[in-house]
Amino acid sequence: MPKAKTVILVRLGSNPSEDRQLFFKSSINASRYVQRDKSFMNKAISDKRYIFKSNDSIFWILDYGEKHFNIPQDLDRANLSQVVKTVERDTKSRNKSNKPVNDKVKPLRPKVDPKNVRLNLLLDLEQEYGSIANVPDTNTRLQKLRLLYQMTASEAADFTGRRKVTPSAEKIILNKKIRKLIEFGYSTAETASLLRVSNQTVINSMAKQGLKPKKAYYYKVRGVSKDNPRYYKPLYASTIHEIAKFFETSQAKLYPKLDKLGYKIEMIFKLWGDLAVGDDFLDDNKKHTKGANVD
């Protein structure tokens, strides 16, 4: 199994003194942090595209494994967004000119009962990407598939609209879909996007059903050595602030204290539904165990 490549990203500021370095133990963690699919860092390096934009921040890939890429001294920091657009345009043009002609014909996918929603969706994705493992994490159909495999076949048919229902039942089914997504951990906006309804429709349904949004988890605390009980059972958290509160220290003193206690913090991304029963997580600065408390 190939060794994971460490990654150092730099969140670029208006001048070098405002730059902030971020360290990741693997390219997958780095890709998820900037909300891209898990192969994003590897592809960016192969395309020699070391600068990119994520949300409102501009990042530079400083280190990738043993490779180091210096930030140009003449980088136009006053127009970083334009620099990113220029690099992306040049990369697309270069890839297009180097792209080999594909004479291969995709094999026909096996015929499956149209009522088998989950299997049909799985086969469609494999037909398009070659393997389900190659589908980007951000793909909405993959997200839907993850959710469908937690449902019964009957619920899956209702969720995707494959079952004919009366207009009076449509609203009930929509509320069930919203409940499933919100309880899994999707945000209001993500739920609205997946179901192709407005944000207000989701908000109104949540209010009627007494639903509250779940937190996403971006950090996990685990032991450095196998002697530490947290080595095999991490503690998941949404913010550095609540980790500091749990360990009864300030954010500035958190990392030194964790070093003394034999802990480390890793950046991850998990929704509530991704946590397994028995996993520990922080809420209101207290440790809880999924399945052991009222969620």
N, C-alpha and C positions, 0 to 999 in steps of 0.2 A: 504493500500500500504506500503510495507516494506521501512524503512528509508534507504537512501543511506549511504553506509559505506565509511568513509574517508580513504584515503590511503596515506602513506608516503613511497616514494621510495628513495633509496640511490644509486646514481651513484658512484660505487666503484672506488677508485684510487689505485695507487701503494702502498699508505700508508694511514692510517686513516685521516691524515691532508688534504689529497686531495679529501676526500669524499664530495659529494654534495647532500643535501637533497632536494627532490621535493615533494610538498604537493598537493594533489588532493581531491576535494570535493566528488568524487564518484569513485568506482572501474571501471566504464565504461570509465570515463575520463582518468584514469591511464592506462587502457588497450589500449585506442586509442593513447595515447602519445607514447607508446612503439610499436605502429603499430601492435597490435594483435587484435583478435576479442573481443567483449565486455565482454565475460564471462571468459577471460583469467585469471584475478586476482583471481576470485572466485575458478576456477579450480586449480590454482597454490597453493592456501592455502589448499584446500582439499587434494591435493597430497603431502602436506608438502614440496613443492619445492619453497623455498624462494629466491633462486638465479637463475637468468636467463640472457640470452644475447639478446640484440636487436641492430641490425646493428653492430657497433664497440664498443658498451658500455656494461658493465656488471652491472646489477642492483640487489639490495637486497630489499626485501619487509620488511620494518622495522615495519610499523603499518598497520593493516587492521581492521578498526572499532575500537573496544576496545582491540583487540589482539595486542601484541607486541612481536617481534621476534628479539632478540639481534644478532648482527653480531659476530660470534665466534672470540675470540682473536687469535686463532691459524689458522685463515683462510689463506690459501696459496695464498697471493696476487700476488706473482711472476708468478703463473700459474692459473689465474682465469678462462681462457677459458677451461682448462682441468678440473677444479673443476665443471664447468657448465656441461660439457659432462658426467662426472661421475654421477652427480646428476640426469641428464635426463635419463641416462641408467638405474640407479637404480629404478627410478620412473616407467619407462616403464616395467621393469621386475616385479615390485611389482603389478602394475595394471593388467598385463597379468595373473599373478597367482591368483589374486582376482576377475577376471572378471567372472561373472556368465554366465552359458550357456544360450543362448537366443533361446528358442524354438518357439518364436512367428514368424508367417509368415506375412510379410508385405502385407497389402491389395492391391489388384490390383487397379491401377490408372484408372480413367475413360477414355474411348476412346474419342479422340478429333481430329478434322480435322487437318491433318499434316500441312496444310497451316497456321494454327493459331499459329504462332511462339511463341508469348508471353505467351499464355496460356499453351502451351506444356512445355516451359521452367519452368514456375511457378510450374506446376504439378510435373515435374521431381525433382525439388528441395524439394518440400513438401514430395514426396515419399521417398527421401533419408534422410531428416532431421526431418521428422514428422510434421514440421511447418515451414513456411517461416521465422518466428521470431527466429528460432534456427540456421539459416544459418549464418556463420561468415561473418563479413563485408569485409574480405579480399578475399572471394570467387569470382573468376572471372566471374562465371555464374550469380551470384547475381548482380555484377557490370554491366554486360551486360543487365540484366533484367531491372535494373533501367533506363538504357539508352533507351531501347526499348519502355518502357512505355511513353516516351516523343515523340515517333514517331507515324506516322500514320501506319495502318496495311500494306500499300503498302511499306512504307519506311523500316519497320521492316523485311519484306520478302526479300527486297534487301540487307539489312544489314547482315542477317544471311546466305545469299546464297541459300535460298529456292526457289527463282525465277530464272528460266533459262534465262541467258543473253548471248548475243554474246560476243566474246573475246574483240571486240572494246569497248563494254560498261562496261567491268569489271573494267577498269582503272577509269572511271567516277564514278562508284559505290564505289570503294576503296577511292577515294578522298572525296566522301560524308561521308563515315564512319569516315575518319580521321578528317574531319571538325567537325562532331558531337561530337567526343570524346574530341578534343582539346578545342572546345568552351564550353564544359561542365566543363573542368578544369583538365582533365587527362594530365599527363606529356607525353613527347615524348616517354620515355621508356615504360610507362604503355600502351600507345596507340599501340606501336609496339607489345607488348606482347599480348594484347587483340585481335589484328588483325592477329597475327602470321606473321608479316613482319619485315624487318630489321629497325633499328633506322634511317638509311640513307633514306630509302623509305619514312618514315614519315617526316623527315626534308625536303626532296625535295618537297613533296606535300605541306607542310606548306609554303615553299618559293613561290611556284607557286600560291597559293591561298591567299598569303598575311596574313597568320595566325600567331599570336603570342601566346606563352603559357600563360595561366592564372595562377595567384598566388593561392596557397592554404592558408587557414586561420587557424592559430593555437591558436589564442587568441581572447577573446571577453571582452570588457570593458562594465560593466553595473553598475547601481546604487545599493547601499546597501539597501536603503529603497524605499518603493513604491512612496514616494513623489518625487523621482528623475525621470525625464523624461526618463532616460536611463534604468530604471528598467524593463520596458516592451519592449524597443527597444535597444538592445545591439549594440555596435560598434565593427565590426570585423576587425582584423589586422593580418598581417603575421609575424611581428617581434616586439619584445619589443622596439627596436630602433625607429621604426616609431611611436609607441605610445608615446614615450618620446618626439619626435620631435613635434607631434601634440599638446601635452600639454606644449610645450615650456620649457622643462626641460631636465636634463641629466638622463641617465638610473639609476644612483646611487640615485638620488633624486626623481625618479618617484613614487615609492610606498608610501613614506610619503606624497607627494603632492596629490595623488589619495585618500589617507585616509582622508585628510583635505576636499577634494571636495565631499566626500561621494561616491567614486567609488571603484570598485574592478576589478581585472583581473582574468579571468578563462581560463584554458587551454581547447581547443576544437580541432576538426579537421573537416573542411568543404572545399569542392571544390566550385568553382565558381557556378556551377549548383545547389549546395545545398542551396545557398542563395536565399531567396524569393524576389520577386519584392517589393521594398520599404525598404529592409534591408540596413543599413548604413555600409560602409566599408572604410578603409583607402587606399589611393593610392597616391604616391608622397607626403606623409605626410599631405594630405588633405582629408577631409571627403567627400565622394560621396554617393549617394543613388542609388541603383540598379533600373534601369528603368527610372530614372529621367535624367541621363546623357548619353552621347554616350559611350557605353561599348566597 
